[in-house]
Amino acid sequence: MSTPQDVELHHALQRIGNSRLPNTNIYNITDLTGRGRGFIALQDISKGTRILAEQALFTIENVPRGGRLSNTNRTHIINQVNVNGPHHAAFVELFCPGQGRPSLSRRFQANNFQMDRGTDRLQVQGIFLQASRFNHSCLPNAHFAYNDTTGCLTIHAIENIARGKEILVNYHQRECYRTRAQRHTDLSHYSFTCTCDSCLPDIPFGRSSDGRRSYMATLDGRIIHNENRYGPGDRDQLENDLNDLLRLIPMEGAFYIPLMDNYHRRADFFNEKWQATNSGALDTRKELSRRAMEDARRNLDLEVTCMGFDSPDVRETLNWLCGLECRGWA
């Protein structure tokens, strides 16, 4: 017998219209002038297609979040990739930024992916030989995520990608509200300068991008500040800010993490209003329920698109969605 979660996932897959598994014939890793190596689409790739699923070459635990590698981290890397180590030949083929003699630490930091949500201070990071070849764009057409269920890093198309186009990910996909200068500082240790449309101040999109992202950061800060405040006007301000942010994010690009986060927030907001509304106000409660479930399903659709139907994050979202008290009214 199907569970409510199974039913919701089935409907999400129908809405998305794509759940294909990885197919190595849809891309080619090739040399690109001035960009090292990169992934080029060999055919049109539909939004939601899983482009890659790859297991780690090796992993490092207890990596400081956003900081320097510890001596223990460095020792682990050396044991894995020194001349006599099991992964030396493959690892040294990866890009190493900076001048002078290549450094194992610099090479690791330029190519690793986070594999868990980590604690406030520590993360698990891994090296994935193929995924490390994806180049960066602040306006990506693909999304990376680690799948605890399959033990693989996955790459999914988050836009339709035409044959011959490069497949690009955002190396800092959780930091979508940063300005051009801030992003270039964040990316400086990779030894390249992004030239996506958002990073070009001489074109209309680039000129408007910084202002839009700065305002989005302001909205996000106000939303976080007001989420648990119930003073006069706080809830109205929260709703207005959520509406503005969800209107602006798609204008800047396919930023699925902030879209998911804020659809989730707004669904919780409408569910809360539904709970607080008098049970006799049937039309009002029905409309609030409809809006909550619409946002919750938008969140689900985005997660399935960029993480895959088998992602544990999708299962967590399904459990949350099916637990919304207003669900039966939608």
N, C-alpha and C positions, 0 to 999 in steps of 0.2 A: 504494500500500500504506500502511495506517495505521501511524503511529509509536506507541510506547507513550504519548507525550504526548497524541496525538490520542484514543487510547482512554480515557485518564484524564479528559480534558476532556469527552468524550462522556458518560461515566458521571456526572461532576459535574453536567452540565446536566440529566441525567435525575433525579438526586437533588433538585436545586433546583426543577425543574419550571417555570422561567421564564427567558427570555432575550430578552424583547421589547425592541425598539429605541425611541428616544424618540417620544413621541406628544404633540403640543402640545394635543390635545383632552382630556388627562387632568388638566390643572390650569388655574387662572386666577390671574393676579397682580392682587390687589385691595388697596384701602386697609383697614387694620385699626385699630380704635380704640386709640390709645396705643402702636401697634407699627409705625407707618409702613406700608409695603407688604409683602405676603407672598404665598406660594404656597398656594392652597387646592385640595384634591383635588376634581375634578368628578365622579369616579367612584371606586369601590373600586380601590385600587392594590395589586397583589400584591407581596410581598417579592421583591426581585431585579429589579424592573422598572426599566429605565433611564428616568428622568423627564426628563432634560435632557442634551444634549451641545452645548457652545457653544465657539466659538473666541474668543480674546482680542480685545478692542478694541485694546489695546496692551500691551506688556510692558516691564519694567524689569529689567536684568541687574545682577548684583553688588550686590544689596541686603543690607546687614548683617543677620545672623540676630538677630531679637529686639531690634534696636537702632534708632537714629535713622537717617533717610535721609541719605546723603552729599550734598554739594553737587552732585556729578555726577548722582546720582539725581534731585534736585530739578530740575536743568536739563533732564533728559530729560522729566520730567513736564510742565514748562512748555512745552517745544517741542511736545508732543503735544496739550495741552489748553488753551493760552491762547486768547484770543479769535479769533486768526487760525489756530489749529491745527486739524488735521483731525478731532479728536474732542471739541471744546469742548462743543458743545450736548448731546451724550449724557452726557459725564462730569459736568457740573454738575447734572444731574438726580439724581445719586446722593446718598445721605445723607452729610452732613458733621457729625460730632459737635462738641461744644464750643460755647462762647459767642463772641460777637463776629463779626467778618468771617470768612466761610468761608475755609479754607486749603486749597490744592491738596494739600499734604502730608498734612494730616489726612484729607481726603477719600480720598486714595489708600490710606492706612494702614487706614482703616475698611472698605475695599471690596476689597482685593486678595486674591488666592489664590496660594499657593505652587505653582509649576509644575514643580519638579524637586526632587530630594532634596538638592541644594545641597552645598556643602562644609561644613566645620566652621564657617565664618564667613559665607559668601555664598550668596545664593539668587537664583533667577529668579522674579519675581512678575508677575502680570498682572491686568488689570481685565476682568471678564466682566459685561456689563450685566445679563443676566437672573439669573445666579447670585448677583449681589450683592443681590438682593431676598429671598433666603432668610433668614429669621430664625433666631435661635439657641435651642437648648435644651441643657442639660447631659444630657438624656435624649432624644437625637434619634431620629427615625424615618427619616432619610435620611443618606447619606454622600457626601462629595465627594472626587474624585480627578482628577488630571490624567493624561491618556492620551497618552503620547508618540507612539504609533502613529497615532492619528487626529488629533492636534493639538488635542484638545478637552478642556475640563473637563467631567467627567460627574457627574451626581447620580443615585444609585440608592436605591430604597426598601430599607431594611434591616429593616423590619417591614411587616406588612400595614397599609395606611393607609385608613381608612374615608372614604367620600365626605363632604365638608364639613369634614374635619379639615385643620389647617394642616400643611404639609410643613416640617420643621425639621431643621437640621443643627447640629452642634457646631462652633463656630468654632475651638475648641482640641481637636480630636478625638484628638490624640496625648497629651493630658495628663489622662487619665481618673482618676488617683488623687488629685487635689488636693481639699482640703477646700472647703467652701462659702465661707469667707472668702478663701481663696487664689484660687478661681475668680472671685469678685466683683472682687477686685483686678485679676486678669488682664483682665477684661472692662470695667473702669471707663472706658477711653478710648472705648468705644462709646456712652457716656452712657445706659445702661439697666441695670436690675437684673433678672437672670433670676428667674423665678417658677415654674420647673419643680418637680416634686415633691421632687427632691433638694435644692432650695434653700429649701424651706419647713420651718423647724424646728418648726412647730406641728402637723405631721401625723406619724403613725408612721414612714412611709418616710423623711421628711426627718430625723427624730431619729436613725434608725439609719444613715443614709447616711454621715455624717462619720466615724463609728467604723469602718465597713466600708471606706471609701476609705483611711483612714489605715493600717489593717492591711494592705490590698492593697499600699500603697506600701512597707510594711516587708517584705512577702513578696517584692516585686519587687526590692528592694535586696539581700535575701539571695540570691535566685536569681542575680542578676548577679555577686555576690561568689563564689558557689560553683560557677558554671558550669565553671570550669577548675581546680578544686581537687580533689585526689584523696586527701586525708588521711583518717584514720579517721572515719567517720560523715558525711563531706562529701557523698557521693553519695546516701546515704539522706535526708539533710536536703534536698538539692536535689529529690529525687522527692516528698517530703512537701510541700514548699513549692509546687511546680508543681501538685500535686493540689489543694491548698487554694486557690491563686489561681484555677485554672480552675473551681473550684466557686463562688467568690465573685463573679467578674466578671459572670456572667449574672444574679445577684441584683440587681446595681446597674443594669443596663440593657444595651442592644445596643451594647456597646463592642467593635467588631469588630477594631480594630487591636491592642489587648492580647490579645484572644482569639487572633487569628492568630499573633501573636508567640509566645505561650506554647504553643499547639498545636505550632508549629514546634519550639520548644525541647524539648518533651516527646517529640516524634517522634525528634529527634536523640538524646535521652537513651536511649530504648528501643533505637534502632538501635545505639548504642554498647554497651549491655548485651548485645545480640545478638552483636556482634562478639567480646565478651570471654567469652561463654559457651562451654564445651567443646562441640565439634562433635558429641559423642556424646549430649548432653542434648537429644534431638530435641524432646520435648514443650515444654521450657522455651524453646528457640529459636523454635519455632512460635508460642508465646504472645507472646513479645516482638515477633516480626515482626508479628503481628496487631495488637498495641497501637500499634506505631510507624506502621503504615500507616493505621490508623483515625484517629490524630491528624493525620497528613499530609493525609489526604483531608478531614478537618474544616477544616483550614487552607485547602485549595484551595476548598472549597465557600464559605467565608466570603469569600475574595478574589473569586471569580466573582460572588457576590451583591452586593458593595459596589463593585466596580471594573469588572465586565463581562468577558465571555469573551475580548474582544479586547485586554485590558490587557496591556502588557509585563510588569507585575508577576505576572500569572497565568502567563505563559509562563515566567518565571524560576522560579516555584514548581513548575510542571510538570517542569522540568528537574531541580530538586532532588529532588522526589518520586520521579521515575523513576531517579534516581541512588542512592537508598538501597540499601545492599547487601542488606538483609533483604527487599527487595520481592518477590523470587521465592518467598519462603516463605509469604507471606500468603494 
